[in-house]
Amino acid sequence: MDPQRIPNLSEALVTALAVQFPDQAADLSWPEKEVWFKAGQASVVRWLAARLQEQNENGLELEVP
């Protein structure tokens, strides 16, 4: 596989990741490192969701920007 391409994504995978790593507001009780860590997780899920949308619109294997 070309390292600049990602494999086809499934709606089920992206949905499961969104449930596991929700995009939510930080809790004031969380340490700063946890806030950043959870923000990173949510960022990856948003990125994958955007790639899935492109995949569904284009019907092609995606290139990593």
C-alpha positions in Angstrom: 0.0 0.0 0.0 1.2 3.5 -0.8 2.0 5.3 2.4 0.2 8.4 1.2 -3.1 6.5 1.0 -5.4 5.3 3.7 -7.5 2.2 3.4 -11.3 2.5 2.9 -13.1 3.5 6.0 -16.4 2.1 7.3 -19.2 4.1 8.8 -19.3 1.5 11.6 -15.6 2.1 12.5 -15.9 5.9 12.5 -19.1 5.7 14.6 -17.5 3.3 17.1 -14.5 5.5 17.5 -16.7 8.6 18.0 -18.6 6.8 20.8 -15.3 5.6 22.4 -13.6 9.0 22.1 -16.4 11.6 22.2 -15.8 15.2 21.2 -16.9 16.9 24.5 -16.2 19.9 26.6 -13.4 19.5 29.1 -14.4 18.8 32.7 -12.8 21.3 35.2 -11.6 18.4 37.3 -9.4 17.0 34.5 -5.7 17.6 34.7 -4.4 19.8 31.8 -2.6 16.8 30.2 -5.9 14.9 30.1 -7.7 17.8 28.4 -5.1 17.9 25.6 -5.0 14.1 25.3 -8.8 13.9 24.9 -8.8 16.8 22.5 -6.2 14.9 20.4 -8.4 11.8 20.4 -11.5 13.8 19.2 -9.4 15.5 16.6 -8.4 12.2 15.0 -12.0 11.0 15.0 -13.1 14.3 13.3 -10.3 13.8 10.7 -11.4 10.2 10.0 -15.1 11.3 9.7 -14.0 13.9 7.1 -12.0 11.3 5.2 -15.0 9.0 5.3 -17.3 11.7 3.9 -14.8 12.4 1.1 -14.6 8.6 0.4 -18.4 8.4 0.2 -18.6 11.4 -2.1 -15.7 10.4 -4.4 -16.0 6.6 -4.2 -12.2 6.4 -4.4 -9.3 5.4 -2.1 -8.2 8.5 -0.3 -4.8 10.3 -0.4 -3.6 11.7 2.9 -3.2 15.5 2.6 
